[in-house]
Amino acid sequence: MKAKENENAKKHYTSEDKNLMDVLIQSLICRWKKDVIKGKVRAPGKLTGEVFEKWVYSELRKRLGEAVSKKERVSLKFGGECRWEADMVYSDGSPKVAIEVKMYFDLQYNLMGKGLLDYSDCKWVFISFHKAGEAAGAMLKQISREYANRFLYVCVVEHPSHALREAADFIRG
């Protein structure tokens, strides 16, 4: 099954996908050289996530313009005032769209996402680099069904141009 999925992904992998991933890879190498190799940081894991988030931010700004901002707080309805700091927010319309970017989306992030949807008026987009595992993927599908017009999950590893385009289209509304 995995071999067939890989073949399908290769068939649909475009030159735009290759260019997008080349930019991400060069950004990663540059950051690793700057911080890991020079001994400023012991492990590249956190840096990898930061570089990926910055890359997604840059690509979404190209597609959506300056309405995408970093690290903005969105209100949650817990009876009192509570604000969540989203990785990115698109606020060129109503409702706001909160964007969470992670290397992996596991069950913990899915539970977080469900709570954020339950207690906010925002639309939410989850963007990951790696494909969600089986259990997390099943939960994401359930959340997508329950919040069809308010939630989108995309993974960029197999077809980055399509994933980013799908995210931008959903965000635009």
trRosetta pair geometry for C-beta under 8 A, 3 or more apart (Angstrom, degrees):
i j d omega theta_ij theta_ji phi_ij phi_ji
1 4 5.9 -58 -155 35 32 110
1 5 6.5 32 150 -18 66 106
2 5 5.5 -53 -148 36 36 114
2 6 6.3 37 153 -20 67 104
3 6 5.7 -53 -149 36 31 113
3 7 6.5 34 151 -20 64 104
4 7 5.6 -51 -148 34 33 113
4 8 6.5 33 153 -17 65 105
5 8 5.8 -56 -150 37 31 111
5 9 6.3 33 152 -20 65 106
6 9 5.6 -53 -146 36 32 113
6 10 6.4 34 154 -21 64 104
7 10 5.7 -53 -149 34 31 112
7 11 6.6 33 152 -22 63 104
8 11 5.7 -53 -151 32 33 114
8 12 6.6 11 158 -3 65 111
9 12 6.2 -72 -149 47 29 98
9 13 6.1 45 152 -45 68 104
9 158 4.3 -95 -130 -157 122 101
9 159 6.8 -136 -144 -48 80 89
10 13 5.5 -43 -142 12 32 120
12 158 7.8 37 77 151 115 93
12 159 5.6 -25 118 -99 116 125
12 162 7.6 -7 154 -24 121 144
13 17 4.9 -115 -161 79 69 150
13 18 6.9 84 158 -51 99 84
13 158 7.7 -110 -79 175 95 55
13 159 6.7 -130 -93 -100 60 70
14 17 4.8 112 52 1 68 98
14 18 7.2 -125 103 -1 44 85
14 159 8.0 60 7 -146 90 84
14 161 6.1 -46 53 28 122 144
15 18 5.4 -49 -149 36 39 115
15 19 6.3 42 151 -20 67 103
16 19 5.7 -52 -147 37 31 112
16 20 6.3 34 153 -20 64 105
16 161 4.3 53 114 -77 118 151
17 20 5.8 -55 -149 35 30 112
17 21 6.3 21 157 -12 65 109
17 159 6.1 -73 -103 -146 135 48
17 160 5.1 134 -137 40 76 90
17 161 5.1 -101 -71 -5 70 102
17 162 7.9 -9 -81 -2 110 83
18 21 6.0 -60 -146 42 28 105
18 22 6.1 35 153 -25 65 107
19 22 5.6 -51 -145 32 30 115
19 23 6.7 33 155 -20 62 101
20 23 6.0 -55 -158 31 31 110
20 24 6.7 26 149 -14 64 106
20 59 7.0 46 -140 -105 111 137
20 156 8.0 -116 133 -177 134 119
20 160 4.5 -154 101 105 144 139
20 161 6.0 -179 -17 -62 145 78
20 164 7.4 -159 -137 -4 153 145
21 24 5.4 -52 -147 39 39 113
21 25 6.0 39 154 -20 70 105
21 160 6.1 168 -55 -4 86 149
22 25 5.7 -53 -143 38 30 110
22 26 6.2 29 158 -17 64 107
23 26 6.0 -56 -146 38 27 109
23 27 6.3 30 153 -20 63 108
23 55 6.8 144 116 -138 101 112
24 27 5.7 -57 -150 36 30 113
24 28 6.4 31 153 -20 65 105
24 51 7.4 117 -162 139 72 104
24 52 7.0 38 -152 -109 115 65
24 55 4.9 50 -105 -140 87 163
24 160 8.0 -147 -15 -118 140 160
25 28 5.6 -53 -149 34 32 113
25 29 6.4 31 154 -18 66 105
26 29 5.7 -52 -144 37 32 111
26 30 6.2 35 155 -21 65 107
27 30 5.8 -55 -147 37 28 113
27 31 6.3 23 157 -15 64 109
27 51 5.1 158 129 -168 107 113
27 54 7.2 -158 176 86 144 116
27 55 5.9 176 53 -74 162 111
28 31 6.0 -61 -148 40 28 106
28 32 6.1 26 157 -18 66 109
28 44 8.0 68 -172 179 95 129
28 47 7.9 117 -145 127 70 98
28 48 6.3 27 -131 -120 111 74
28 51 5.1 139 -89 117 65 161
29 32 5.8 -55 -143 38 28 110
29 33 6.2 30 157 -20 64 106
30 33 5.9 -56 -150 35 27 111
30 34 6.3 25 153 -20 62 110
31 34 5.5 -56 -146 37 32 113
31 35 6.1 -10 169 14 68 111
31 47 5.3 175 138 174 122 117
31 50 7.5 -175 -168 85 157 107
31 51 5.0 -142 11 -77 158 127
32 35 6.8 -77 -136 53 23 81
32 36 4.6 -25 -163 27 69 125
32 37 6.5 73 141 -20 72 95
32 44 5.3 -2 -112 -115 103 130
32 47 6.6 139 -83 112 64 145
33 36 7.4 -21 -59 51 12 84
33 37 5.0 -17 -141 24 44 134
33 38 7.5 61 156 -23 49 94
34 37 7.7 77 22 42 15 94
34 38 6.5 -36 170 7 30 127
34 40 7.6 -26 132 26 66 138
35 38 6.4 -67 -132 46 13 101
35 40 4.4 -84 -152 67 68 119
35 41 4.6 22 152 13 108 113
35 47 5.9 -180 70 -99 142 146
36 39 7.8 42 171 -62 28 21
36 40 7.4 -71 -60 52 22 78
36 41 5.5 -53 -86 73 61 93
36 42 7.7 25 -134 151 78 8
36 43 7.5 -6 -119 -179 112 7
36 44 5.1 -23 -73 -74 147 92
36 47 6.8 -120 -45 21 105 159
41 44 7.2 107 108 -87 122 44
41 46 7.3 -125 -165 58 141 109
41 47 6.2 137 90 -42 163 124
43 46 7.3 86 92 8 89 86
44 47 5.0 -71 -158 53 61 115
44 48 5.5 72 144 -38 88 99
45 48 5.8 -55 -153 25 26 113
45 49 7.0 20 155 -12 60 103
46 49 5.8 -55 -157 36 36 111
46 50 6.4 36 149 -18 68 107
47 50 5.5 -56 -148 38 35 113
47 51 6.2 34 155 -18 69 105
48 51 5.9 -55 -147 37 28 108
48 52 6.3 29 154 -19 63 108
48 103 6.4 43 118 -86 107 139
49 52 5.7 -55 -145 37 30 112
49 53 6.3 31 156 -19 65 106
49 102 7.1 -18 -139 -146 110 49
49 103 5.2 -88 -95 -31 85 109
50 53 5.8 -54 -148 36 29 111
50 54 6.4 29 154 -18 64 107
51 54 5.7 -55 -147 38 31 112
51 55 6.3 35 153 -22 65 106
52 55 5.6 -54 -148 35 31 113
52 56 6.4 31 154 -18 65 104
52 101 6.6 -172 121 156 94 115
52 103 6.0 124 34 -83 165 78
52 129 5.5 -69 -144 -55 146 128
53 56 5.8 -53 -147 36 31 110
53 57 6.3 35 152 -21 64 106
53 87 5.9 -119 -146 -166 121 128
53 101 4.5 140 -113 93 78 135
54 57 5.5 -53 -149 35 31 116
54 58 6.4 33 153 -20 64 105
55 58 5.7 -54 -149 35 30 112
55 59 6.3 25 155 -15 65 108
56 59 5.8 -59 -146 41 30 108
56 60 6.1 27 157 -17 67 108
56 88 7.6 -140 112 -10 106 147
56 99 7.8 -167 138 151 125 129
56 101 4.8 -179 54 -120 158 145
56 127 5.6 142 -141 105 146 148
56 156 7.7 -142 -94 -38 101 153
56 164 7.7 -161 -138 -107 72 103
57 60 6.0 -58 -144 39 26 106
57 61 6.3 26 156 -19 63 107
57 68 6.8 172 -155 138 71 126
57 70 6.1 10 -129 -83 144 103
57 87 8.0 -128 -70 148 105 98
57 88 5.8 179 -104 -84 90 137
57 101 7.7 -96 -45 -16 79 160
58 61 5.9 -56 -148 35 28 110
58 62 6.7 32 152 -22 62 102
59 62 5.7 -48 -153 29 34 115
59 63 6.7 20 153 -8 64 109
59 164 5.2 -68 145 -141 131 144
60 63 5.7 -64 -149 45 36 105
60 64 5.4 -13 168 19 75 119
60 68 5.0 140 119 -112 111 167
60 88 6.9 103 69 147 156 162
60 90 7.7 -112 164 -73 127 115
60 99 7.2 23 -103 -148 171 174
60 164 7.1 -138 -75 -156 66 97
60 167 7.0 -69 -101 114 105 122
60 168 6.4 180 -134 -86 71 92
60 171 7.4 51 -154 15 114 169
61 64 6.5 -72 -117 59 24 81
61 65 6.7 -22 -165 156 60 5
61 66 6.8 39 -148 -87 99 41
61 68 5.1 -128 -83 58 71 127
63 164 6.7 172 -28 154 152 101
63 165 7.4 -163 -127 -105 148 50
63 168 4.0 -72 138 -112 141 150
64 67 5.9 -92 147 58 101 100
64 68 5.2 90 86 -34 124 114
64 90 6.1 -56 162 -124 153 126
64 92 7.4 -164 175 3 101 140
64 168 5.6 -155 -54 -139 99 96
64 171 6.1 -37 -97 102 145 135
64 172 6.7 -153 -115 -69 99 90
65 68 7.2 141 81 4 44 88
65 92 7.5 68 72 -70 114 149
67 90 5.4 51 124 -158 99 74
67 91 6.0 -152 -175 59 89 51
67 92 3.4 -27 -135 -48 156 110
68 88 5.7 2 -173 -180 94 120
68 89 7.4 163 -149 82 50 36
68 90 5.2 -24 -93 -93 70 80
68 99 7.6 -4 -143 13 104 146
69 72 5.0 69 96 -42 114 126
69 88 6.7 160 81 -156 38 69
69 89 5.5 -17 59 59 89 85
69 90 8.0 159 16 -87 68 32
69 91 7.0 -19 13 15 113 109
70 87 7.3 -47 -148 163 69 53
70 88 5.7 -39 -106 -101 48 75
71 85 5.7 -1 -161 -176 72 108
71 86 7.6 180 -127 78 25 49
71 87 7.0 -27 -73 -153 55 28
71 88 7.7 -13 -26 -82 38 43
72 85 7.3 168 88 -146 20 63
72 86 6.1 -16 67 54 71 95
72 88 7.4 40 19 -164 97 29
72 89 3.9 -75 60 17 129 132
72 91 7.4 -97 126 -26 168 129
73 83 3.9 25 177 167 123 122
73 84 6.5 147 -153 71 68 34
73 85 5.2 -40 -91 -89 73 63
73 86 7.5 146 -116 9 22 76
74 83 6.7 153 70 -157 27 74
74 84 5.4 -24 60 61 83 91
74 86 5.6 34 -3 -18 115 119
74 89 6.3 161 -58 -104 107 132
74 96 6.0 -161 -116 93 116 142
74 98 5.1 -77 -16 -76 156 127
74 120 6.0 42 135 -145 117 141
74 122 5.3 0 -174 -48 149 146
75 81 7.4 -66 -137 -150 100 70
75 82 7.2 104 -162 75 59 56
75 83 5.8 -42 -97 -101 49 74
75 84 8.0 138 -127 17 2 80
75 120 6.6 145 91 -127 58 91
75 121 7.8 12 76 23 99 95
76 82 4.4 -49 66 94 102 106
76 83 6.8 175 10 -99 85 21
76 84 5.4 76 -37 -22 118 106
76 116 7.1 -86 -104 -131 115 61
76 119 4.5 35 -168 127 93 112
76 120 5.2 -57 -107 -70 63 92
77 82 7.8 -149 -52 45 7 105
77 119 5.0 -155 53 -168 71 73
77 120 6.7 166 2 -84 86 38
77 121 7.8 72 -24 -30 121 84
78 82 4.6 31 23 3 121 144
78 119 6.0 23 -64 -160 74 138
82 119 7.9 -14 77 150 130 132
84 98 7.4 26 96 -140 118 157
84 116 6.4 -48 13 -120 179 107
84 120 7.4 -71 21 -69 131 140
86 89 5.3 103 72 -63 130 90
86 98 3.9 -135 -105 -157 157 102
86 99 6.3 100 161 47 119 47
86 100 6.3 -98 -153 -70 84 73
87 99 5.9 -83 72 100 97 75
87 100 5.3 117 7 -126 115 41
87 101 4.8 -140 121 21 165 89
88 98 7.6 143 84 -165 51 47
88 99 4.0 -21 70 63 99 116
88 101 7.0 46 3 -16 110 114
89 96 5.6 -10 -170 179 109 118
89 97 6.8 149 -160 79 57 52
89 98 5.5 -24 -104 -105 82 59
89 99 6.8 -168 -80 15 29 85
90 93 8.0 5 131 31 95 85
90 96 6.9 156 77 -167 54 65
90 97 4.2 -4 53 58 104 107
90 99 6.8 68 -15 -27 94 116
90 171 4.9 73 31 -175 166 118
91 96 4.8 -15 -100 -118 85 95
91 97 7.7 -157 -67 29 47 67
93 173 6.1 -81 86 -9 161 144
95 121 5.1 -151 -125 134 141 89
95 122 5.4 -167 144 -117 123 37
95 123 5.7 141 80 -13 108 83
96 121 7.9 83 34 93 85 85
96 122 5.0 -42 81 -116 87 97
96 123 7.4 -159 100 32 42 75
97 122 6.5 139 -114 -174 23 93
97 123 4.5 -26 -110 73 80 103
97 124 7.3 171 -163 -85 65 20
97 125 6.2 31 172 -8 109 107
97 170 7.9 142 -141 121 144 83
97 171 4.8 167 109 -139 168 80
98 116 7.1 -108 79 167 148 135
98 120 7.4 7 -2 125 140 160
98 122 4.7 43 -6 153 104 152
98 123 7.3 174 24 84 66 48
98 124 5.2 -19 69 -109 94 73
98 125 7.4 -177 91 27 47 69
99 124 7.7 160 -87 -160 32 54
99 125 4.7 -13 -112 66 77 103
99 126 8.0 168 -159 -84 53 25
99 127 6.6 8 -173 1 98 112
99 167 7.7 72 -127 -176 119 122
99 171 7.3 -6 -72 -99 117 127
100 109 7.3 173 137 -165 143 114
100 113 7.2 -129 34 -91 151 98
100 124 6.9 6 2 -170 104 101
100 125 7.3 179 28 89 64 53
100 126 5.1 -16 68 -111 101 71
100 127 7.3 173 87 26 50 68
101 127 4.9 -16 -109 69 76 101
101 128 7.7 162 -159 -86 50 38
102 105 5.6 118 72 -72 130 68
102 109 6.0 -86 -3 -110 168 160
102 126 7.3 -19 20 -167 104 93
102 127 7.7 150 28 83 58 53
102 128 5.3 -22 76 -107 80 85
102 129 7.8 -117 111 8 47 81
103 128 6.7 39 140 -160 16 81
103 129 4.9 -27 -144 31 56 119
103 130 6.1 37 156 4 69 103
104 109 7.9 166 111 5 66 143
104 128 6.1 51 -133 -157 16 126
104 129 7.5 -48 -57 54 48 84
104 130 4.9 -13 -95 57 75 122
104 132 7.6 118 -171 -105 70 55
105 109 4.7 -113 -149 82 72 138
105 110 6.5 92 163 -55 101 81
105 126 5.8 67 -97 161 145 132
105 128 4.6 -106 -17 -64 98 143
105 132 4.9 -40 73 -93 99 104
105 136 5.7 160 112 168 81 135
105 140 6.9 70 117 -73 140 130
105 153 6.9 -95 37 -148 173 124
106 109 5.7 99 50 14 58 98
106 110 7.2 -108 111 -5 34 95
106 132 7.6 169 -89 -141 33 83
106 133 7.0 25 -119 19 71 115
106 136 5.3 -108 -147 -82 32 141
107 110 5.4 -55 -148 36 36 116
107 111 6.4 36 155 -20 68 102
107 135 6.1 -21 -71 118 112 115
107 136 5.4 -121 -61 -87 58 85
107 139 6.5 102 -122 6 72 159
108 111 6.0 -55 -153 34 29 109
108 112 6.5 31 149 -18 63 106
109 112 5.3 -51 -148 37 37 117
109 113 6.2 42 151 -24 67 103
109 126 7.2 123 149 -141 119 136
109 136 7.7 36 58 -145 96 124
110 113 5.5 -51 -148 33 32 114
110 114 6.5 35 153 -20 64 101
110 136 5.6 -172 -35 -146 134 79
110 139 4.3 61 174 116 156 134
110 140 6.1 -106 -113 -65 115 71
110 143 6.7 -156 -162 -26 91 142
111 114 5.7 -49 -149 33 33 112
111 115 6.6 33 152 -15 63 106
111 139 8.0 -40 -54 175 62 149
112 115 5.8 -61 -155 39 31 111
112 116 6.3 30 151 -20 67 107
113 116 5.6 -54 -145 36 32 111
113 117 6.3 31 156 -17 66 105
113 124 6.2 164 -153 132 92 152
113 126 6.0 -35 -101 -58 141 135
113 143 6.2 37 112 -158 119 163
113 151 7.2 95 168 -137 116 127
114 117 5.9 -56 -151 37 30 110
114 118 6.3 30 152 -20 64 109
114 139 8.0 -79 -46 173 123 108
114 143 5.7 -118 -84 -106 85 117
115 118 5.6 -55 -143 37 32 112
115 119 6.1 -7 169 11 67 114
116 119 6.6 -76 -137 53 23 87
116 120 5.7 -14 176 10 65 126
116 122 7.5 -41 159 63 98 117
116 124 5.9 99 109 -84 122 150
117 120 6.8 -74 -121 47 17 90
117 124 5.9 -98 -76 10 88 135
117 143 7.0 152 5 -163 158 106
117 146 8.0 107 123 104 151 109
117 147 5.1 -72 -164 -82 146 160
117 150 6.1 121 -140 118 106 126
117 151 5.9 -24 -95 -66 138 123
120 124 7.9 95 73 -53 131 110
122 150 7.6 114 112 -165 46 103
123 149 7.5 -80 -111 137 112 63
123 150 4.8 -139 -117 -149 68 60
123 151 7.1 -158 -165 -63 69 38
123 152 7.9 23 168 3 105 94
123 170 7.5 -165 158 153 136 94
123 171 7.5 170 100 -119 131 51
123 173 8.0 179 -13 -87 164 88
124 147 7.8 19 39 129 103 149
124 150 6.6 40 19 151 77 80
124 151 5.2 0 65 -110 93 75
124 152 7.6 -174 98 31 55 60
125 151 7.7 165 -85 -156 39 44
125 152 4.9 -9 -117 65 79 98
125 153 7.7 163 -164 -85 52 33
125 154 7.4 -9 -172 13 97 100
125 167 5.4 97 -170 -148 141 96
125 170 6.2 137 -95 96 118 127
125 171 6.1 -40 -35 -73 149 96
126 140 7.5 -117 67 -128 142 116
126 151 7.7 10 0 -168 99 89
126 152 7.3 -168 31 96 66 51
126 153 4.6 -11 67 -111 106 79
126 154 7.6 164 88 27 60 55
127 153 7.9 178 -78 -155 33 50
127 154 5.5 -9 -114 68 73 89
127 155 7.8 155 -163 -93 52 29
127 156 6.7 36 -177 -32 97 108
127 163 7.2 117 -139 156 96 114
127 167 5.9 11 -83 -99 117 151
128 131 7.4 140 99 -93 122 17
128 132 6.7 107 47 -56 160 79
128 153 7.4 6 3 -171 104 93
128 154 7.6 -177 30 95 66 45
128 155 5.1 -24 73 -109 91 77
128 156 7.3 -162 91 10 42 80
129 155 7.2 32 136 -160 11 76
129 156 5.8 -42 -120 53 48 101
129 157 5.6 78 168 -59 60 97
130 155 6.9 -52 115 -151 21 116
130 157 6.0 40 -105 -33 35 144
131 137 7.4 9 163 -80 86 121
131 155 4.8 67 -96 -177 59 167
131 157 6.2 -95 -34 44 81 128
131 158 7.1 39 -63 -23 116 114
132 136 4.0 -127 -174 104 108 109
132 137 4.2 153 97 -68 111 74
132 140 5.7 133 32 -8 173 142
132 153 7.3 1 -25 161 137 141
132 155 6.9 -134 -12 -68 75 131
133 136 4.9 79 53 23 78 105
133 137 6.4 -140 92 -12 31 95
134 137 5.7 -56 -141 35 21 113
134 138 6.5 23 158 -20 60 104
135 138 5.9 -53 -151 32 30 111
135 139 6.6 27 152 -15 63 106
136 139 5.7 -56 -150 38 34 111
136 140 6.3 38 151 -22 67 105
137 140 5.6 -51 -146 34 32 113
137 141 6.5 35 154 -20 64 102
138 141 5.8 -52 -152 33 32 112
138 142 6.6 33 150 -19 63 104
139 142 5.6 -53 -151 35 36 113
139 143 6.4 35 152 -17 67 104
140 143 5.7 -53 -146 38 33 110
140 144 6.2 38 152 -23 65 106
140 153 4.7 -41 -167 16 127 166
141 144 5.5 -52 -147 35 31 115
141 145 6.5 31 154 -19 64 102
142 145 5.8 -54 -152 34 31 109
142 146 6.3 25 154 -15 65 110
143 146 5.7 -59 -143 41 31 109
143 147 6.0 -18 171 26 69 109
143 151 5.6 -89 142 130 97 162
143 153 7.7 80 79 -28 118 123
144 147 6.9 -77 -131 62 19 74
144 148 6.7 57 163 -102 59 53
144 151 5.8 -133 -103 99 51 108
144 152 7.3 64 -118 -110 100 37
144 153 6.5 -93 -68 14 114 102
145 148 6.4 0 -154 -68 27 90
146 151 7.9 21 74 28 77 140
147 150 4.2 -74 176 63 103 101
147 151 4.0 67 97 0 119 117
148 151 7.5 -40 -80 45 7 83
152 166 7.1 -167 179 141 137 98
152 167 6.5 169 112 -113 134 63
152 170 4.4 6 -26 178 160 172
154 163 4.1 146 164 -158 122 91
154 164 7.7 177 121 -58 151 31
154 166 5.4 151 -93 82 141 121
154 167 5.2 -108 22 -58 146 100
155 158 6.7 47 106 15 104 96
155 163 6.2 -111 77 -114 32 144
156 159 7.6 -118 -159 74 42 41
156 160 4.2 41 -173 -111 95 78
156 163 4.5 -146 -96 74 62 152
156 164 6.7 44 -111 -45 111 86
157 160 7.4 45 -76 -63 9 85
158 163 8.0 111 59 -40 74 123
159 162 4.1 0 134 32 116 120
159 163 6.0 135 90 -23 74 90
160 163 5.6 -59 -141 39 32 111
160 164 6.0 25 165 -14 69 109
161 164 6.1 -58 -145 41 27 106
161 165 6.1 28 156 -19 63 111
162 165 5.7 -58 -144 39 28 112
162 166 6.1 30 156 -21 65 108
163 166 5.8 -54 -146 36 27 111
163 167 6.4 28 154 -18 63 106
164 167 5.6 -51 -145 37 32 112
164 168 6.3 32 155 -18 65 106
165 168 5.8 -55 -146 38 30 110
165 169 6.3 30 155 -19 64 107
166 169 5.8 -54 -146 36 29 111
166 170 6.4 27 156 -17 63 107
167 170 5.9 -58 -149 38 29 109
167 171 6.1 29 155 -21 66 110
168 171 5.6 -55 -143 37 30 113
168 172 6.2 32 158 -20 65 107
169 172 5.9 -55 -147 36 28 111
170 173 7.6 35 172 -76 33 30
